[in-house]
Amino acid sequence: MLRASSRLGIYEYKFGQPSLKKAFGTNIVPAVKPRQPSALRSTKLANGVRVVSHDLDGAVTSIGVFADAGPKYDPIATPGLSYVMRFALQTSNMDSSLFQIDRVMRSTGNAYGHGEIGKRYLSWKAEGRRDMWEMPFEMLATGVVAPRFHEADIERFRDTMDNQLEEMRWQNPREYAVDQLETVAFYKEPLGAPRMVPKIANDRCSHKALLDHWAANFLPSRIVIAGVNVPHDALVAAYEKLPYKHSAEAPHHARAASPQLSHANEETQFYPGSHNVEYEARASAMGSMPDMQAEVIAAVGVPTYGREAGAKTYAAALVTREVYDEAVRAVYGSRGSPNYYGVQVFYRPYSSAGLIGYTLRGAPGEVEAMIKTAASAFPASVEDAAVQRGVHCAHVRLLHEQTEMVRDYCDFIATSPYGVGELTQAIAAVTKVDVEETLKKMLAKAPSMYATGDTFSFPLVPALNRH
């Protein structure tokens, strides 16, 4: 039935409430207290632990425990053991179970998780209110000092490990391809250790393997405590009053043989020209998408400068990555999302070396054309304007990925050998000569390659600028 009268707007009804046509009262802007950030501080404790913090006077705190015990330290017989360690040290300790830890984190409003940086460091972090960090920190730090590798917990991890590997394979195929490329490019070398647990090694990551690995690698001298927006002295005091003390003279550490692993000359671990193709009918393997188009995902890479070899060379690699990325996009189009079909540039820094190259994703018949595109885009020489754009992009990416969020900045101050100012100055000082030297270094060795998908072969790539 049509109405004869017009509809009323909600503001026209008389509810006895303030009029919606006018602002409620006066606009009162609360006084904003200017921040008073302190300087970055670092303290070496008597037991060898390093505590580093930067109180920016912010409302959100990020605190973490970092161990120099990443995938490159994994025993050859138990690849991926460090990935299991990330779960094990976060889910229980000698005082608390997973339930108790999770209850404390939730009751204090903290988010918590674990991570890995540059195949060298493992991390356990919590992020929450500035006045609610001490209990979460005690939980995480106690897990590293006095872990409890409960058999029941480890059994629960097994399905989780397999599921997360499969999830990465399907949801982030480019990242999965680069992970696999590392195992090919640095075959059976420390840098070739898988970041996650291969299915074949799932049952090897046992209680004893974890305990032996922890005793050998988690000495106090290899531990860093880091915090952002937390008073430095309070962070030191919170660590020193933990219920369990960490000492290198403890029997478990004293008996274990700590691995002697050099971070210098990591480039010698690279195998030029190595390649691996794993056929997979992805539509059939996935099952839930029977009409999925046939596709190939591949990663091609060569060694370059790493993160810890010097601020100048690291900055040159960061800028070169942007220069190459711009050249690829100029030929192929927009960078797009990780699921975008086409060519994308990647750079993974380690300690003294890094891996740089490109990933591609597309139909089997398009693979050769994509390789030609990536090869033709490789800038054998660059213009000053391209270098300046690369400097700007590298600077923005550094600030966005490593300093913008407190959790990322916590990683940075705990693991970076440089300060933000030093690194940004090094990036600004990169010249055309530096970029061209880095590009020449990329051409010095034949690239390694990994491919998976609907293909039994993959065109060999003798050099990034040739096909």
MORADA-V627243 format. One record per residue. N is the residue number from 1. RES is the residue in three letters. SS is DSSP state (H for helix, E for strand, C for the rest). PHI is phi in whole degrees, 0 to 359 (none if undefined). Layout:
<<N,RES,SS,PHI> <N,RES,SS,PHI>>
This chain:
<<1,MET,C,none> <2,LEU,C,282> <3,ARG,C,277> <4,ALA,C,277> <5,SER,C,263> <6,SER,C,282> <7,ARG,C,287> <8,LEU,C,266> <9,GLY,C,286> <10,ILE,H,300> <11,TYR,H,287> <12,GLU,H,271> <13,TYR,C,285> <14,LYS,C,262> <15,PHE,C,259> <16,GLY,C,76> <17,GLN,C,257> <18,PRO,C,302> <19,SER,C,297> <20,LEU,C,278> <21,LYS,C,277> <22,LYS,C,237> <23,ALA,C,291> <24,PHE,C,285> <25,GLY,C,65> <26,THR,C,263> <27,ASN,C,281> <28,ILE,C,254> <29,VAL,C,265> <30,PRO,C,296> <31,ALA,C,294> <32,VAL,C,259> <33,LYS,C,279> <34,PRO,C,296> <35,ARG,C,292> <36,GLN,C,232> <37,PRO,C,292> <38,SER,C,261> <39,ALA,C,279> <40,LEU,C,295> <41,ARG,E,235> <42,SER,E,220> <43,THR,E,225> <44,LYS,E,262> <45,LEU,C,281> <46,ALA,C,298> <47,ASN,C,274> <48,GLY,C,105> <49,VAL,C,291> <50,ARG,E,256> <51,VAL,E,247> <52,VAL,E,230> <53,SER,E,208> <54,HIS,E,218> <55,ASP,C,270> <56,LEU,C,268> <57,ASP,C,62> <58,GLY,C,269> <59,ALA,C,277> <60,VAL,E,252> <61,THR,E,254> <62,SER,E,235> <63,ILE,E,234> <64,GLY,E,208> <65,VAL,E,245> <66,PHE,E,240> <67,ALA,E,236> <68,ASP,C,282> <69,ALA,C,209> <70,GLY,C,285> <71,PRO,H,302> <72,LYS,H,295> <73,TYR,H,267> <74,ASP,C,298> <75,PRO,C,299> <76,ILE,H,301> <77,ALA,H,286> <78,THR,H,230> <79,PRO,C,297> <80,GLY,C,84> <81,LEU,H,299> <82,SER,H,295> <83,TYR,H,291> <84,VAL,H,294> <85,MET,H,300> <86,ARG,H,299> <87,PHE,H,288> <88,ALA,H,297> <89,LEU,H,282> <90,GLN,H,263> <91,THR,H,258> <92,SER,C,192> <93,ASN,E,214> <94,MET,C,290> <95,ASP,C,254> <96,SER,C,224> <97,SER,C,268> <98,LEU,H,303> <99,PHE,H,299> <100,GLN,H,292> <101,ILE,H,296> <102,ASP,H,296> <103,ARG,H,296> <104,VAL,H,296> <105,MET,H,298> <106,ARG,H,290> <107,SER,H,294> <108,THR,C,261> <109,GLY,C,72> <110,ASN,C,261> <111,ALA,E,266> <112,TYR,E,218> <113,GLY,E,186> <114,HIS,E,231> <115,GLY,E,201> <116,GLU,E,214> <117,ILE,E,229> <118,GLY,C,59> <119,LYS,C,62> <120,ARG,C,247> <121,TYR,E,247> <122,LEU,E,251> <123,SER,E,222> <124,TRP,E,227> <125,LYS,E,228> <126,ALA,E,228> <127,GLU,E,222> <128,GLY,E,187> <129,ARG,E,295> <130,ARG,C,299> <131,ASP,C,263> <132,MET,C,228> <133,TRP,C,255> <134,GLU,H,291> <135,MET,H,293> <136,PRO,H,302> <137,PHE,H,297> <138,GLU,H,300> <139,MET,H,297> <140,LEU,H,292> <141,ALA,H,293> <142,THR,H,294> <143,GLY,H,298> <144,VAL,H,281> <145,VAL,H,282> <146,ALA,C,223> <147,PRO,E,284> <148,ARG,C,231> <149,PHE,C,273> <150,HIS,C,287> <151,GLU,H,301> <152,ALA,H,297> <153,ASP,H,295> <154,ILE,H,298> <155,GLU,H,296> <156,ARG,H,294> <157,PHE,H,294> <158,ARG,H,300> <159,ASP,H,294> <160,THR,H,300> <161,MET,H,296> <162,ASP,H,295> <163,ASN,H,295> <164,GLN,H,290> <165,LEU,H,295> <166,GLU,H,294> <167,GLU,H,297> <168,MET,H,295> <169,ARG,H,300> <170,TRP,H,264> <171,GLN,H,272> <172,ASN,C,229> <173,PRO,H,296> <174,ARG,H,293> <175,GLU,H,298> <176,TYR,H,299> <177,ALA,H,295> <178,VAL,H,291> <179,ASP,H,303> <180,GLN,H,290> <181,LEU,H,299> <182,GLU,H,301> <183,THR,H,291> <184,VAL,H,274> <185,ALA,H,293> <186,PHE,C,240> <187,TYR,C,306> <188,LYS,C,58> <189,GLU,C,256> <190,PRO,H,307> <191,LEU,H,288> <192,GLY,H,274> <193,ALA,C,295> <194,PRO,C,294> <195,ARG,C,284> <196,MET,C,241> <197,VAL,C,271> <198,PRO,C,296> <199,LYS,H,302> <200,ILE,H,293> <201,ALA,H,254> <202,ASN,H,304> <203,ASP,H,280> <204,ARG,H,277> <205,CYS,C,278> <206,SER,C,265> <207,HIS,H,303> <208,LYS,H,294> <209,ALA,H,298> <210,LEU,H,294> <211,LEU,H,296> <212,ASP,H,296> <213,HIS,H,294> <214,TRP,H,296> <215,ALA,H,298> <216,ALA,H,277> <217,ASN,H,248> <218,PHE,C,257> <219,LEU,C,289> <220,PRO,H,304> <221,SER,H,293> <222,ARG,H,252> <223,ILE,E,249> <224,VAL,E,236> <225,ILE,E,257> <226,ALA,E,229> <227,GLY,E,209> <228,VAL,E,240> <229,ASN,C,64> <230,VAL,C,221> <231,PRO,C,299> <232,HIS,H,297> <233,ASP,H,297> <234,ALA,H,292> <235,LEU,H,292> <236,VAL,H,298> <237,ALA,H,296> <238,ALA,H,296> <239,TYR,H,289> <240,GLU,H,289> <241,LYS,C,259> <242,LEU,C,301> <243,PRO,C,295> <244,TYR,C,240> <245,LYS,C,267> <246,HIS,C,256> <247,SER,C,222> <248,ALA,C,291> <249,GLU,C,275> <250,ALA,C,299> <251,PRO,H,306> <252,HIS,H,293> <253,HIS,H,286> <254,ALA,H,295> <255,ARG,H,284> <256,ALA,C,283> <257,ALA,C,268> <258,SER,C,290> <259,PRO,C,294> <260,GLN,C,261> <261,LEU,C,238> <262,SER,C,272> <263,HIS,C,264> <264,ALA,C,275> <265,ASN,C,55> <266,GLU,H,294> <267,GLU,H,297> <268,THR,H,292> <269,GLN,H,280> <270,PHE,C,282> <271,TYR,C,254> <272,PRO,C,297> <273,GLY,C,76> <274,SER,C,287> <275,HIS,E,208> <276,ASN,E,211> <277,VAL,E,239> <278,GLU,E,247> <279,TYR,E,292> <280,GLU,C,206> <281,ALA,C,280> <282,ARG,H,298> <283,ALA,H,297> <284,SER,H,288> <285,ALA,H,291> <286,MET,H,287> <287,GLY,C,83> <288,SER,C,281> <289,MET,C,231> <290,PRO,C,295> <291,ASP,C,264> <292,MET,C,297> <293,GLN,C,289> <294,ALA,C,296> <295,GLU,C,210> <296,VAL,E,231> <297,ILE,E,239> <298,ALA,E,217> <299,ALA,E,225> <300,VAL,E,233> <301,GLY,E,210> <302,VAL,E,226> <303,PRO,E,283> <304,THR,E,211> <305,TYR,E,290> <306,GLY,C,259> <307,ARG,C,276> <308,GLU,C,250> <309,ALA,C,279> <310,GLY,C,149> <311,ALA,H,298> <312,LYS,H,294> <313,THR,H,289> <314,TYR,H,297> <315,ALA,H,297> <316,ALA,H,298> <317,ALA,H,293> <318,LEU,H,297> <319,VAL,H,289> <320,THR,H,298> <321,ARG,H,303> <322,GLU,H,290> <323,VAL,H,295> <324,TYR,H,294> <325,ASP,H,298> <326,GLU,H,296> <327,ALA,H,295> <328,VAL,H,293> <329,ARG,H,293> <330,ALA,H,296> <331,VAL,H,271> <332,TYR,H,261> <333,GLY,C,117> <334,SER,C,298> <335,ARG,C,296> <336,GLY,C,71> <337,SER,C,274> <338,PRO,C,302> <339,ASN,C,273> <340,TYR,C,296> <341,TYR,C,277> <342,GLY,E,151> <343,VAL,E,249> <344,GLN,E,223> <345,VAL,E,268> <346,PHE,E,227> <347,TYR,E,212> <348,ARG,E,241> <349,PRO,E,275> <350,TYR,C,249> <351,SER,C,275> <352,SER,C,266> <353,ALA,E,225> <354,GLY,E,217> <355,LEU,E,236> <356,ILE,E,230> <357,GLY,E,170> <358,TYR,E,217> <359,THR,E,246> <360,LEU,E,224> <361,ARG,E,215> <362,GLY,E,180> <363,ALA,C,293> <364,PRO,H,308> <365,GLY,H,288> <366,GLU,H,262> <367,VAL,H,300> <368,GLU,H,298> <369,ALA,H,294> <370,MET,H,294> <371,ILE,H,297> <372,LYS,H,297> <373,THR,H,297> <374,ALA,H,296> <375,ALA,H,291> <376,SER,H,291> <377,ALA,H,280> <378,PHE,C,299> <379,PRO,C,276> <380,ALA,C,297> <381,SER,C,222> <382,VAL,C,229> <383,GLU,C,266> <384,ASP,H,302> <385,ALA,H,296> <386,ALA,H,295> <387,VAL,H,295> <388,GLN,H,295> <389,ARG,H,295> <390,GLY,H,296> <391,VAL,H,298> <392,HIS,H,297> <393,CYS,H,295> <394,ALA,H,295> <395,HIS,H,296> <396,VAL,H,296> <397,ARG,H,296> <398,LEU,H,301> <399,LEU,H,294> <400,HIS,H,290> <401,GLU,H,272> <402,GLN,H,238> <403,THR,C,227> <404,GLU,C,291> <405,MET,C,263> <406,VAL,H,298> <407,ARG,H,293> <408,ASP,H,288> <409,TYR,H,293> <410,CYS,H,297> <411,ASP,H,301> <412,PHE,H,297> <413,ILE,H,290> <414,ALA,H,281> <415,THR,H,239> <416,SER,C,277> <417,PRO,C,282> <418,TYR,C,237> <419,GLY,C,276> <420,VAL,H,298> <421,GLY,H,298> <422,GLU,H,298> <423,LEU,H,287> <424,THR,H,294> <425,GLN,H,294> <426,ALA,H,295> <427,ILE,H,295> <428,ALA,H,296> <429,ALA,C,271> <430,VAL,C,294> <431,THR,C,246> <432,LYS,H,302> <433,VAL,H,298> <434,ASP,H,298> <435,VAL,H,294> <436,GLU,H,294> <437,GLU,H,294> <438,THR,H,294> <439,LEU,H,296> <440,LYS,H,297> <441,LYS,H,297> <442,MET,H,294> <443,LEU,H,272> <444,ALA,C,289> <445,LYS,C,229> <446,ALA,C,294> <447,PRO,C,286> <448,SER,E,260> <449,MET,E,215> <450,TYR,E,227> <451,ALA,E,220> <452,THR,E,216> <453,GLY,E,125> <454,ASP,C,277> <455,THR,C,205> <456,PHE,C,261> <457,SER,C,215> <458,PHE,C,215> <459,PRO,C,303> <460,LEU,C,291> <461,VAL,C,239> <462,PRO,C,294> <463,ALA,E,202> <464,LEU,C,295> <465,ASN,C,253> <466,ARG,E,223> <467,HIS,C,213>>
